Amino acid sequence: MPALSTPFLVSVYGWFALEIGLVVRDLVRQKARLGQDRGTRAIVAFSLAGSIALAIVLGARVPALNTPVPIAFAIAGLVAIWVGLAVRVWAVLTLGGSFSTFLQVNADQVVVTRGPYRWVRHPSYTGLLLVALGFGLGAGNWLSLAICAVIPPLGLLPRIAVEESQLVRQLGDGYRRYQRATHRLVPGLW
């Protein structure tokens, strides 16, 4: 990552600013309830931050696994990060007032099938996975890439399970139909 360290730092700061802004928005709107997530918020945060930190540290310590043409991987990583941020913002804007970083389903909430939600049920998580993958690519090391490709999805799986059980409980058959019609995170795949 040294070749493009400034763009990566700008990307990190942009991502942190987005996430902090979303949490502050939830706090201001009084939509911050921790108990409903069953600890999955911490799991997601740890899997994302941990995988990125581990990828950077191990990437520097295992040079035998460096990728060829590091600048190309760094550029691909930046593209993945910013596409991920764009997807996450698109998902937030599409849900509007119904989006929250805390797990909750409002009584008057409806199943949203427009925007990125027409392809996947959890596009904001897809965006987070792209951000993590971008850091793995940018580290310029195969081990770093593997860490960022595997650990974050494993951290999101429990969160998705808890969230979907709440959505099914609250939204019923409408959400069940939506589940059958869309994939979780990757359009046309999974």
Contacts in CASP RR format, 6 or more apart in sequence:
PFRMAT RR
TARGET T0000
AUTHOR 0000-0000-0000
METHOD contacts of the structure
MODEL  1
MPALSTPFLVSVYGWFALEIGLVVRDLVRQKARLGQDRGTRAIVAFSLAG
SIALAIVLGARVPALNTPVPIAFAIAGLVAIWVGLAVRVWAVLTLGGSFS
TFLQVNADQVVVTRGPYRWVRHPSYTGLLLVALGFGLGAGNWLSLAICAV
IPPLGLLPRIAVEESQLVRQLGDGYRRYQRATHRLVPGLW
1 8 0 8 1.000
1 56 0 8 1.000
1 74 0 8 1.000
1 138 0 8 1.000
1 139 0 8 1.000
1 140 0 8 1.000
3 70 0 8 1.000
3 71 0 8 1.000
3 74 0 8 1.000
4 71 0 8 1.000
4 74 0 8 1.000
4 75 0 8 1.000
4 78 0 8 1.000
4 138 0 8 1.000
7 78 0 8 1.000
8 74 0 8 1.000
8 78 0 8 1.000
8 81 0 8 1.000
8 135 0 8 1.000
8 138 0 8 1.000
11 78 0 8 1.000
11 81 0 8 1.000
11 82 0 8 1.000
11 85 0 8 1.000
14 85 0 8 1.000
15 81 0 8 1.000
15 85 0 8 1.000
15 131 0 8 1.000
18 85 0 8 1.000
18 88 0 8 1.000
18 89 0 8 1.000
19 101 0 8 1.000
22 92 0 8 1.000
22 99 0 8 1.000
22 101 0 8 1.000
23 32 0 8 1.000
23 101 0 8 1.000
26 32 0 8 1.000
26 100 0 8 1.000
26 101 0 8 1.000
26 102 0 8 1.000
29 97 0 8 1.000
31 100 0 8 1.000
31 102 0 8 1.000
31 104 0 8 1.000
32 102 0 8 1.000
33 102 0 8 1.000
33 103 0 8 1.000
33 104 0 8 1.000
34 41 0 8 1.000
34 102 0 8 1.000
36 102 0 8 1.000
36 103 0 8 1.000
36 104 0 8 1.000
36 162 0 8 1.000
36 166 0 8 1.000
37 102 0 8 1.000
37 103 0 8 1.000
37 159 0 8 1.000
37 162 0 8 1.000
38 158 0 8 1.000
38 162 0 8 1.000
40 103 0 8 1.000
40 158 0 8 1.000
40 159 0 8 1.000
40 162 0 8 1.000
40 163 0 8 1.000
41 101 0 8 1.000
41 102 0 8 1.000
41 103 0 8 1.000
41 159 0 8 1.000
43 155 0 8 1.000
43 158 0 8 1.000
43 159 0 8 1.000
44 128 0 8 1.000
44 155 0 8 1.000
44 156 0 8 1.000
44 159 0 8 1.000
46 155 0 8 1.000
47 151 0 8 1.000
47 152 0 8 1.000
47 154 0 8 1.000
47 155 0 8 1.000
47 156 0 8 1.000
48 128 0 8 1.000
48 131 0 8 1.000
48 132 0 8 1.000
48 152 0 8 1.000
50 151 0 8 1.000
51 132 0 8 1.000
51 135 0 8 1.000
51 147 0 8 1.000
51 148 0 8 1.000
51 150 0 8 1.000
51 151 0 8 1.000
51 152 0 8 1.000
52 132 0 8 1.000
52 135 0 8 1.000
52 136 0 8 1.000
52 148 0 8 1.000
54 144 0 8 1.000
54 147 0 8 1.000
54 151 0 8 1.000
55 135 0 8 1.000
55 136 0 8 1.000
55 139 0 8 1.000
55 141 0 8 1.000
55 143 0 8 1.000
55 144 0 8 1.000
55 145 0 8 1.000
55 147 0 8 1.000
55 148 0 8 1.000
56 135 0 8 1.000
56 139 0 8 1.000
56 144 0 8 1.000
58 141 0 8 1.000
58 143 0 8 1.000
58 144 0 8 1.000
58 147 0 8 1.000
59 65 0 8 1.000
59 66 0 8 1.000
59 139 0 8 1.000
59 140 0 8 1.000
59 141 0 8 1.000
59 143 0 8 1.000
59 144 0 8 1.000
62 141 0 8 1.000
62 143 0 8 1.000
63 141 0 8 1.000
65 141 0 8 1.000
65 142 0 8 1.000
65 143 0 8 1.000
66 140 0 8 1.000
66 141 0 8 1.000
66 142 0 8 1.000
67 73 0 8 1.000
67 140 0 8 1.000
67 141 0 8 1.000
67 142 0 8 1.000
67 145 0 8 1.000
70 138 0 8 1.000
70 140 0 8 1.000
73 137 0 8 1.000
73 138 0 8 1.000
73 140 0 8 1.000
74 137 0 8 1.000
74 138 0 8 1.000
74 140 0 8 1.000
76 134 0 8 1.000
76 137 0 8 1.000
76 138 0 8 1.000
77 133 0 8 1.000
77 134 0 8 1.000
77 135 0 8 1.000
77 136 0 8 1.000
77 137 0 8 1.000
77 138 0 8 1.000
78 134 0 8 1.000
78 138 0 8 1.000
79 134 0 8 1.000
80 130 0 8 1.000
80 131 0 8 1.000
80 133 0 8 1.000
80 134 0 8 1.000
80 137 0 8 1.000
81 130 0 8 1.000
81 131 0 8 1.000
81 134 0 8 1.000
81 135 0 8 1.000
83 127 0 8 1.000
83 130 0 8 1.000
84 126 0 8 1.000
84 127 0 8 1.000
84 128 0 8 1.000
84 129 0 8 1.000
84 130 0 8 1.000
84 131 0 8 1.000
85 127 0 8 1.000
85 131 0 8 1.000
87 116 0 8 1.000
87 123 0 8 1.000
87 124 0 8 1.000
87 126 0 8 1.000
87 127 0 8 1.000
87 130 0 8 1.000
88 123 0 8 1.000
88 124 0 8 1.000
88 127 0 8 1.000
88 128 0 8 1.000
88 131 0 8 1.000
90 115 0 8 1.000
90 116 0 8 1.000
90 123 0 8 1.000
91 99 0 8 1.000
91 116 0 8 1.000
91 117 0 8 1.000
91 123 0 8 1.000
91 124 0 8 1.000
91 126 0 8 1.000
91 127 0 8 1.000
92 99 0 8 1.000
92 124 0 8 1.000
94 112 0 8 1.000
94 114 0 8 1.000
94 115 0 8 1.000
94 116 0 8 1.000
94 117 0 8 1.000
94 123 0 8 1.000
95 112 0 8 1.000
95 117 0 8 1.000
98 106 0 8 1.000
98 109 0 8 1.000
98 112 0 8 1.000
99 124 0 8 1.000
103 159 0 8 1.000
103 162 0 8 1.000
103 163 0 8 1.000
103 166 0 8 1.000
104 166 0 8 1.000
105 166 0 8 1.000
105 167 0 8 1.000
105 169 0 8 1.000
105 170 0 8 1.000
105 171 0 8 1.000
107 170 0 8 1.000
109 170 0 8 1.000
109 171 0 8 1.000
110 171 0 8 1.000
111 171 0 8 1.000
111 174 0 8 1.000
111 175 0 8 1.000
111 177 0 8 1.000
111 178 0 8 1.000
113 178 0 8 1.000
113 181 0 8 1.000
113 182 0 8 1.000
115 123 0 8 1.000
116 123 0 8 1.000
116 126 0 8 1.000
117 123 0 8 1.000
117 182 0 8 1.000
118 182 0 8 1.000
119 182 0 8 1.000
119 183 0 8 1.000
119 187 0 8 1.000
119 188 0 8 1.000
120 126 0 8 1.000
120 182 0 8 1.000
120 183 0 8 1.000
120 184 0 8 1.000
120 185 0 8 1.000
120 186 0 8 1.000
120 187 0 8 1.000
121 164 0 8 1.000
121 178 0 8 1.000
121 179 0 8 1.000
121 182 0 8 1.000
121 183 0 8 1.000
121 184 0 8 1.000
121 185 0 8 1.000
122 156 0 8 1.000
122 160 0 8 1.000
122 163 0 8 1.000
122 184 0 8 1.000
122 185 0 8 1.000
125 156 0 8 1.000
125 159 0 8 1.000
125 160 0 8 1.000
125 185 0 8 1.000
126 185 0 8 1.000
126 186 0 8 1.000
128 152 0 8 1.000
128 156 0 8 1.000
129 152 0 8 1.000
129 153 0 8 1.000
129 156 0 8 1.000
129 185 0 8 1.000
132 148 0 8 1.000
132 149 0 8 1.000
132 151 0 8 1.000
132 152 0 8 1.000
133 145 0 8 1.000
133 148 0 8 1.000
133 149 0 8 1.000
133 152 0 8 1.000
134 148 0 8 1.000
135 144 0 8 1.000
135 148 0 8 1.000
136 144 0 8 1.000
136 145 0 8 1.000
136 147 0 8 1.000
136 148 0 8 1.000
136 149 0 8 1.000
137 145 0 8 1.000
137 148 0 8 1.000
138 144 0 8 1.000
139 145 0 8 1.000
139 148 0 8 1.000
153 185 0 8 1.000
156 185 0 8 1.000
160 184 0 8 1.000
160 185 0 8 1.000
164 175 0 8 1.000
164 179 0 8 1.000
167 175 0 8 1.000
168 175 0 8 1.000
168 176 0 8 1.000
168 179 0 8 1.000
183 189 0 8 1.000
183 190 0 8 1.000
184 190 0 8 1.000
END
